[in-house]
């Protein structure tokens, strides 16, 4: 499986998870896009640092070849899927009261 395929599978899974499993619909919220814009800036900076110095390298036959900040566009797709999944879970669990107060033990 190529990195492109993995990125798109992750994107579809995150969208299905957001819309149908948790029904949070985070991508329709302004707060999500504001958070994502902040994260995206640092993701681009980190991607540029790692790929331009060849700390992380990608084989061209496994990516589309489109690069943003010297990293493959698949990094942005995969990163978006991860951020959406984590924020969706955070909101979902929070709405269900799944949080532990500091110093409180679970029984």
N, C-alpha and C positions, 0 to 999 in steps of 0.2 A: 504494500500500500504506500502511495506517495504522501509526502507532507501535505500537498494540496488536497488530496482526498481526506486525510485525517482532519485537516482544518475545516473542511466543509461538513463532514460528519459531526464534528464537535459543534459547529454553528447551528446545524439543524437540531441536534439534541438539546442544546441550550434554549433555543427558541420554543421547541415543543415542551420542555420542562417548565419554562416561564409561563407560557400561555395555557397549557392544558393540564399539566400535572399539579403545579402549585397554584395556578390561576392568579398569579400576582400581576402579570402584564407590565413588568418593569420597563420594558422598552417604550412604553407609551407615556412614561412619567418624565417630566422635566428634570427632576432630581437625579434620575439615573443618568441622563445625558450630561448633566453638569459634572457628576462624579466621573463619568467615563472620559470626558474631555481632559480633566486633570490627570487621570491615569494614563491616557493616551500620550500626553506630552512626555511623561517620564518613560513610557514604554519606547517611544521613538528615540529618545536620548540614549537609553540603555541599549537598544538594538543597534543604533549607529555605533556606539562605543565598541560593542562586542564584535560586530561584523566587519567594521572598517579596519580593525586591528587584527583581523583573522583569528580571534580567540574562538569564535563560533563560525563555522563554514558550512555551506549547504552545497550539495551536489546539484548541478543545474538540471539534470534529468529528473529530479524529484520535485521541482518547484516550477511555477509558471514562468518565472524569469522577470516578473515585474518587481522592482525594488523601490522601497521607500525608506529613506534614511539608511541606505545601503543594506537593509534587511529585506528578505522576501515579503511580499504582501500577505502571504500565508501567516506570517507572524502576527499581523494585525487581526486577521480573521480568527485565528486560534486564541489570541489574547482577549478579543471581544467575547468569545464564547466562554472563556474562563471567568472573566469579570461578571458577565451576565449571570452565569451559574452561581457564583459565590454570593452576589448581592441578592439574587432571588432566594437562595437558601437562607441567608441572614434575615431577610424580611419575613419569610415564611415561618422560620423557627421562632422569631421574635413575636410574631402574632399568635403563636401557640403557647407562649410563655416558656419556651425552652431556653432558659438562661439560668446561670447559677450565680448568685450573689457572692461577692468576695468573702471567703472564709466560711461559706455555707457548704456543708457536705451533702451529697446525694445519698438518699437511703435506698 
